[in-house]
């Protein structure tokens, strides 16, 4: 679940001035690397270490570093200084806010699908 939320956070940080509407699909390999692609063909690759630190890069050269703690709180900062803070509850719901006040809300269904608006 965290990999999807990190991917959404990267998209939210990269598009701070717009609303994220593209559907995103993510895939992970056995080494902990995750690749996410949206409907428009944008690609984001990332890795999260055992301590909860993440590094994500998209196909346009943007990068995000972040941290998620055991309480469900996350903080992400991109290479332009934009910040996204968020929270995930035990039910698979998440809310992210950037430093401009934009909000992205996500939920997961019983089949493992995650939808964000």
C-alpha positions in Angstrom: 0.0 0.0 0.0 2.8 2.4 0.8 4.3 2.1 -2.7 1.0 3.3 -4.2 0.8 6.2 -1.8 4.4 7.2 -2.5 3.7 7.1 -6.2 0.6 9.3 -5.8 2.6 11.7 -3.6 5.2 12.0 -6.3 2.6 12.8 -8.9 0.9 15.3 -6.5 4.2 17.0 -5.8 5.1 17.1 -9.5 1.8 18.6 -10.4 1.3 20.9 -7.4 -0.8 23.4 -9.4 -3.1 20.9 -11.0 -5.4 18.1 -9.8 -4.3 14.5 -10.4 -6.8 12.8 -12.6 -4.8 10.1 -14.5 -5.1 6.5 -13.4 -1.8 5.1 -12.1 -0.7 1.5 -12.0 2.3 0.4 -10.1 4.4 -2.8 -10.2 7.2 -4.0 -7.8 10.1 -6.3 -8.3 11.7 -8.7 -5.8 14.3 -6.1 -4.9 11.9 -3.5 -3.6 11.9 -1.3 -6.7 8.6 0.1 -7.8 7.6 1.4 -11.2 4.4 3.4 -11.7 2.9 4.5 -15.0 -0.1 6.8 -15.5 -2.6 6.9 -18.3 -0.5 9.5 -20.2 2.6 7.3 -20.2 4.5 9.2 -17.4 6.8 6.8 -15.5 7.9 7.1 -11.9 10.5 4.7 -10.4 11.3 4.4 -6.7 12.6 2.5 -3.8 11.8 2.4 -0.1 14.4 1.2 2.3 13.8 -0.8 5.5 13.8 2.5 7.6 10.8 4.0 5.6 13.0 6.4 3.5 12.0 6.7 -0.1 13.5 8.1 -3.2 11.4 8.5 -6.4 12.3 9.9 -9.9 10.1 10.4 -12.9 10.9 10.4 -16.6 11.2 14.2 -16.6 14.0 14.3 -14.1 12.0 15.3 -11.1 12.8 13.6 -7.8 11.1 13.2 -4.4 12.6 12.0 -1.1 10.3 11.1 1.7 9.6 9.3 4.9 6.6 7.3 6.2 6.5 6.5 9.9 4.7 3.6 11.7 1.8 5.9 12.6 0.7 6.4 9.0 2.2 9.9 8.6 4.3 10.7 5.5 6.3 13.7 4.4 7.7 14.2 0.9 9.8 16.9 -0.6 10.7 17.3 -4.2 13.8 18.8 -5.9 12.0 22.2 -6.2 11.2 22.5 -2.5 7.5 21.5 -2.7 6.3 19.5 0.2 3.4 17.0 0.6 2.3 15.7 4.0 -0.1 12.9 4.4 -1.8 10.4 6.7 -3.0 6.8 6.0 -5.5 5.1 8.3 -5.7 1.4 9.0 -8.6 1.0 6.6 -6.6 2.0 3.5 -7.7 5.6 3.3 -5.2 8.3 2.8 -5.2 12.1 2.6 -2.3 14.2 1.2 -1.9 18.0 1.3 0.8 20.0 -0.4 2.2 23.3 0.6 -0.2 25.1 -1.7 -3.3 23.6 0.0 -4.2 21.1 -2.7 -5.6 17.8 -1.4 -5.5 14.3 -2.7 -7.7 11.6 -1.1 -7.2 7.9 -1.8 -9.0 4.7 -0.7 -8.4 1.0 -1.3 -11.1 -1.6 -1.8 -11.3 -5.2 -0.7 -9.7 -6.3 -4.0 -6.5 -4.3 -3.5 -7.4 -1.5 -5.9 -6.5 2.0 -4.9 -8.4 5.1 -6.2 -7.2 8.7 -5.7 -9.0 11.9 -6.4 
